[in-house]
Amino acid sequence: MKSFFFLIIVALAGCTVFSSDPNTRTLGQSIDDEAIEHLAERQIKQSNENFAGTNYDVVSFNGILLIVGQVPNETLRSQAGEAVTGLRKVKQVHNELQIGGPISMVARSNDSWLTSKVKSRLLATEDVRASRVKVVTANGVVYLMGKINRLEADQAVAATREVFGVQKIVKVFEYVD
């Protein structure tokens, strides 16, 4: 039975790997992004022991790295960006860390709720393929990542604007047109 599921996974992955659509991410790209995220988190933690008490998150989409959260000073903010710059397979780094103390658990829960609402809105939007847009929320700011065309990006932003509670929208798209 396990081999049956393995064959299904391999077959589905093969469909993605050999897609002619330039917007489609391959299984290899998804795996690379996971590896980039883990390596970047480790690099940041190792760059300065003061990162231990901070709240930050690292997200990669197709080699574009986004760092969000809060750090107590500009020195740590800069060090986070420097620690991940030059990592293998990272095309670009967006350091969106904010200076300040960690946000509360209530605020983090609200961020998760906002992410869910934005994803739901994108799923309900006809002209946006929600599977191509990654949504990350930090302190009420919604970051939209993906490998899409400009029209689809504009429609994703318009749909996100309709979600109550979004403080700001930041586009971190890789445009294919």
C-alpha positions as CSV (number, residue, x, y, z in Angstrom):
1,M,0.0,0.0,0.0
2,K,2.9,2.4,0.8
3,S,4.4,1.8,-2.6
4,F,1.0,2.7,-4.2
5,F,1.0,6.1,-2.5
6,F,4.6,6.7,-3.4
7,L,3.8,6.1,-7.0
8,I,0.9,8.5,-6.9
9,I,3.2,11.2,-5.3
10,V,5.9,10.6,-7.9
11,A,3.4,10.8,-10.7
12,L,1.8,14.0,-9.4
13,A,5.3,15.5,-8.9
14,G,6.2,14.6,-12.4
15,C,3.2,16.6,-13.7
16,T,4.6,19.7,-11.9
17,V,8.2,19.2,-12.9
18,F,7.4,19.0,-16.6
19,S,4.8,21.7,-16.9
20,S,5.3,24.2,-19.7
21,D,3.6,27.0,-17.7
22,P,6.3,29.5,-16.6
23,N,4.3,30.4,-13.5
24,T,4.3,26.8,-12.2
25,R,6.8,26.0,-9.4
26,T,8.4,22.6,-9.6
27,L,8.7,20.2,-6.7
28,G,12.4,20.9,-6.7
29,Q,11.8,24.7,-6.3
30,S,9.5,24.0,-3.4
31,I,12.1,21.8,-1.7
32,D,14.8,24.4,-2.3
33,D,12.5,27.1,-0.7
34,E,12.1,24.9,2.4
35,A,15.9,24.4,2.6
36,I,16.5,28.1,2.1
37,E,14.1,28.9,5.0
38,H,15.8,26.5,7.4
39,L,19.3,27.6,6.5
40,A,18.4,31.3,6.7
41,E,16.8,30.8,10.2
42,R,19.9,29.0,11.3
43,Q,22.2,31.7,9.8
44,I,20.3,34.5,11.5
45,K,20.3,32.8,14.9
46,Q,24.1,32.0,14.7
47,S,24.9,35.6,13.6
48,N,24.1,37.1,17.0
49,E,22.9,35.5,20.3
50,N,20.5,38.3,20.9
51,F,18.1,36.9,18.2
52,A,17.1,34.2,20.8
53,G,14.5,36.5,22.4
54,T,13.1,38.1,19.2
55,N,10.1,37.3,17.1
56,Y,10.9,36.8,13.4
57,D,10.0,34.6,10.5
58,V,11.8,33.7,7.3
59,V,9.8,32.8,4.2
60,S,11.1,31.8,0.8
61,F,9.2,31.6,-2.5
62,N,11.1,30.7,-5.6
63,G,14.4,31.9,-4.1
64,I,13.0,35.3,-3.0
65,L,13.5,35.5,0.8
66,L,11.3,37.6,3.1
67,I,12.2,38.3,6.7
68,V,9.4,39.6,8.9
69,G,8.8,40.2,12.6
70,Q,10.3,42.4,15.3
71,V,13.8,43.0,16.6
72,P,14.8,45.5,19.4
73,N,17.2,47.6,17.4
74,E,18.6,48.5,13.9
75,T,21.8,46.5,14.5
76,L,19.9,43.2,14.7
77,R,17.7,44.2,11.8
78,S,20.8,44.8,9.6
79,Q,22.5,41.7,10.9
80,A,19.6,39.5,9.9
81,G,19.7,40.8,6.3
82,E,23.5,40.4,6.1
83,A,23.4,36.9,7.6
84,V,21.2,35.6,4.7
85,T,22.6,37.7,1.8
86,G,24.6,35.5,-0.5
87,L,23.0,32.2,0.6
88,R,23.0,29.7,-2.3
89,K,19.8,29.9,-4.5
90,V,18.6,33.1,-2.8
91,K,17.9,35.6,-5.6
92,Q,16.8,38.5,-3.5
93,V,16.3,39.4,0.2
94,H,13.5,41.5,1.5
95,N,14.3,42.5,5.1
96,E,11.0,43.8,6.5
97,L,11.9,43.4,10.1
98,Q,10.4,46.1,12.3
99,I,12.2,47.8,15.3
100,G,10.3,47.0,18.5
101,G,9.4,44.4,21.0
102,P,7.8,41.1,20.1
103,I,4.1,41.4,19.4
104,S,1.6,39.7,21.7
105,M,0.1,36.3,21.2
106,V,-3.3,38.0,20.5
107,A,-1.7,40.0,17.7
108,R,0.0,36.8,16.3
109,S,-3.4,35.0,16.4
110,N,-4.9,38.0,14.6
111,D,-2.1,37.7,11.9
112,S,-3.0,34.0,11.4
113,W,-6.7,34.9,11.1
114,L,-5.9,37.7,8.6
115,T,-3.8,35.2,6.5
116,S,-6.7,32.8,6.5
117,K,-9.2,35.5,5.5
118,V,-6.9,36.7,2.7
119,K,-6.3,33.1,1.4
120,S,-10.1,32.5,1.4
121,R,-10.7,35.8,-0.5
122,L,-8.1,34.8,-3.1
123,L,-9.7,31.4,-3.5
124,A,-13.0,33.1,-4.2
125,T,-11.5,35.5,-6.7
126,E,-12.0,34.2,-10.3
127,D,-9.0,35.8,-11.9
128,V,-6.5,34.8,-9.3
129,R,-5.0,31.3,-9.0
130,A,-4.6,31.3,-5.2
131,S,-2.2,28.4,-5.4
132,R,0.3,30.8,-7.0
133,V,0.2,33.4,-4.2
134,K,1.8,32.9,-0.8
135,V,0.3,35.0,2.0
136,V,2.4,36.0,5.0
137,T,1.1,38.4,7.7
138,A,3.1,40.1,10.4
139,N,1.6,42.7,12.7
140,G,-1.3,43.4,10.4
141,V,0.9,43.8,7.3
142,V,0.1,41.3,4.6
143,Y,2.9,40.3,2.3
144,L,1.9,38.7,-1.0
145,M,4.5,36.5,-2.7
146,G,4.3,34.6,-5.9
147,K,5.5,34.0,-9.4
148,I,2.6,35.6,-11.4
149,N,1.9,38.2,-14.1
150,R,1.1,41.8,-13.3
151,L,-2.6,41.6,-14.0
152,E,-3.0,38.7,-11.6
153,A,-0.9,40.5,-9.0
154,D,-3.1,43.6,-9.2
155,Q,-6.2,41.4,-8.8
156,A,-4.7,39.7,-5.8
157,V,-3.9,43.0,-4.2
158,A,-7.5,44.3,-5.0
159,A,-9.0,41.2,-3.3
160,T,-6.7,41.6,-0.3
161,R,-7.8,45.2,0.1
162,E,-11.3,43.9,0.7
163,V,-10.3,42.0,3.8
164,F,-11.2,43.8,7.0
165,G,-8.2,44.3,9.3
166,V,-5.4,44.5,6.8
167,Q,-3.2,47.4,7.8
168,K,-1.0,47.4,4.8
169,I,-0.2,45.3,1.7
170,V,3.4,44.6,0.5
171,K,3.9,43.0,-2.9
172,V,6.9,40.6,-3.0
173,F,6.0,39.2,-6.4
174,E,8.2,37.8,-9.1
175,Y,6.6,38.9,-12.3
176,V,6.6,36.6,-15.3
177,D,5.5,39.2,-18.0
